[in-house]
Every structure is written in structure tokens, then in C-alpha cells.
Amino acid sequence: MISQSSFIGKQGLTANSVGVELDKVILFGGLGYEDVKISDGVTKTSESKQHYSANVFVFQAKDNSVQPVEIGAGEKPSPRAFHSGTTFGQQNQYVLIFGGQLSN
């Protein structure tokens, strides 16, 4: 089983540059498949075990790192993939997520 707290979708996620200098990238959602252990040290991707993500991560270009982002108060986005995302605001500080394929 994959850890949902550290899961980044492998396809269908959004990546939006944010901040005044656009030096950070917000990664949201996506679809991935669970890796199933076959034997010691051998795994196989199971396409029947899809996972949609609602997790948010920030990639920081200055140190080439990826860190999870905790969503504050309010309604959290639902797990999804193949959606659209855009940044807005005077300092590109907001990300708007729209549409996509939602998990069941």
C-alpha cells in the first residue's frame, strides 16, 4: 500500500509556478498505480489499483526539493486527475483548480 501522505500522482497532475519570482511550483493531484510486491525486492505496477490524489506539494527550484503542503482551514479539494490549474493574484500566490476526473 502506498502512503497517501507522500503520494504524488504519476499522470494527470497539475504543476503551476507561483510566487513573485515564479521560483516555486505547486504540484496537485494526479493518478498513480499501486506497486504490488511479487517477491523479495520485486514489485509490479498494478493498473487495477488506481489511486487519485488530493495532495499538494511544493517544488523549490533553489534547492531542488519537494515538500508536502498542509491545506489550512476551509474546504479541501477532492482527489482528482486530468484537471486544469492556473495561478492568479498580484504575486501569483493563488492556484485555482478546475474540473478533472474525480475518484469514485
MOJO-V994555 format. One record per residue. RES is the residue in three letters. SS is DSSP state (hx for helix, st for strand, lp for the rest). PHI is phi in degrees with one decimal (* if undefined). NEAR is the number of other ideal C-beta (glycine too) atoms within 10 Angstrom. Layout:
res=RES ss=SS phi=PHI near=NEAR
res=RES ss=SS phi=PHI near=NEAR
This chain:
res=MET ss=lp phi=* near=8
res=ILE ss=lp phi=-85.5 near=13
res=SER ss=lp phi=-82.6 near=6
res=GLN ss=lp phi=-65.5 near=11
res=SER ss=lp phi=-74.3 near=7
res=SER ss=lp phi=-119.7 near=10
res=PHE ss=lp phi=-82.8 near=19
res=ILE ss=lp phi=-114.9 near=17
res=GLY ss=lp phi=-57.2 near=24
res=LYS ss=lp phi=-89.8 near=14
res=GLN ss=st phi=-150.5 near=10
res=GLY ss=lp phi=72.4 near=17
res=LEU ss=lp phi=-92.9 near=22
res=THR ss=st phi=-108.1 near=22
res=ALA ss=st phi=-136.2 near=12
res=ASN ss=st phi=-123.8 near=20
res=SER ss=st phi=-72.9 near=15
res=VAL ss=st phi=-132.7 near=19
res=GLY ss=lp phi=94.4 near=15
res=VAL ss=lp phi=-59.1 near=9
res=GLU ss=lp phi=-93.9 near=11
res=LEU ss=lp phi=51.5 near=13
res=ASP ss=lp phi=-96.1 near=12
res=LYS ss=st phi=-126.1 near=15
res=VAL ss=st phi=-125.5 near=17
res=ILE ss=st phi=-90.4 near=20
res=LEU ss=st phi=-106.4 near=21
res=PHE ss=st phi=-136.3 near=24
res=GLY ss=lp phi=66.7 near=27
res=GLY ss=lp phi=114.2 near=25
res=LEU ss=st phi=-123.6 near=20
res=GLY ss=st phi=-137.7 near=20
res=TYR ss=st phi=-120.1 near=17
res=GLU ss=st phi=-75.3 near=16
res=ASP ss=st phi=-85.9 near=13
res=VAL ss=st phi=-106.5 near=13
res=LYS ss=st phi=-74.3 near=9
res=ILE ss=st phi=-93.9 near=9
res=SER ss=st phi=-154.9 near=7
res=ASP ss=lp phi=-53.9 near=5
res=GLY ss=lp phi=77.2 near=6
res=VAL ss=st phi=-120.2 near=8
res=THR ss=st phi=-124.0 near=11
res=LYS ss=st phi=-136.2 near=12
res=THR ss=st phi=-78.1 near=11
res=SER ss=st phi=-99.3 near=11
res=GLU ss=st phi=-70.1 near=8
res=SER ss=st phi=-82.2 near=7
res=LYS ss=st phi=-112.8 near=13
res=GLN ss=st phi=-80.6 near=14
res=HIS ss=st phi=-132.2 near=18
res=TYR ss=st phi=-91.5 near=21
res=SER ss=st phi=-115.7 near=24
res=ALA ss=lp phi=-119.9 near=19
res=ASN ss=lp phi=-76.8 near=20
res=VAL ss=st phi=-122.2 near=18
res=PHE ss=st phi=-129.9 near=19
res=VAL ss=st phi=-120.9 near=15
res=PHE ss=st phi=-97.0 near=17
res=GLN ss=st phi=-108.6 near=13
res=ALA ss=lp phi=-65.8 near=12
res=LYS ss=lp phi=-61.3 near=8
res=ASP ss=lp phi=-126.6 near=6
res=ASN ss=lp phi=55.2 near=7
res=SER ss=st phi=-118.1 near=10
res=VAL ss=st phi=-125.8 near=12
res=GLN ss=st phi=-129.9 near=8
res=PRO ss=st phi=-68.3 near=13
res=VAL ss=st phi=-117.3 near=12
res=GLU ss=lp phi=-83.8 near=5
res=ILE ss=lp phi=-84.0 near=11
res=GLY ss=lp phi=-75.4 near=6
res=ALA ss=lp phi=-64.0 near=5
res=GLY ss=lp phi=106.1 near=5
res=GLU ss=lp phi=-75.3 near=6
res=LYS ss=lp phi=-90.1 near=10
res=PRO ss=lp phi=-67.1 near=15
res=SER ss=lp phi=-81.5 near=12
res=PRO ss=lp phi=-59.0 near=21
res=ARG ss=st phi=-162.1 near=24
res=ALA ss=st phi=-145.0 near=23
res=PHE ss=lp phi=58.5 near=17
res=HIS ss=lp phi=-103.1 near=18
res=SER ss=st phi=-113.0 near=11
res=GLY ss=st phi=-145.2 near=18
res=THR ss=st phi=-144.4 near=12
res=THR ss=st phi=-99.8 near=16
res=PHE ss=st phi=-154.8 near=12
res=GLY ss=lp phi=105.5 near=10
res=GLN ss=lp phi=-60.5 near=7
res=GLN ss=lp phi=-116.2 near=12
res=ASN ss=lp phi=50.8 near=17
res=GLN ss=lp phi=-95.4 near=11
res=TYR ss=st phi=-116.0 near=13
res=VAL ss=st phi=-122.6 near=18
res=LEU ss=st phi=-106.6 near=11
res=ILE ss=st phi=-107.6 near=19
res=PHE ss=st phi=-138.9 near=10
res=GLY ss=lp phi=69.2 near=10
res=GLY ss=lp phi=103.9 near=22
res=GLN ss=st phi=-96.4 near=13
res=LEU ss=st phi=-94.2 near=14
res=SER ss=lp phi=-74.6 near=14
res=ASN ss=lp phi=-83.0 near=5
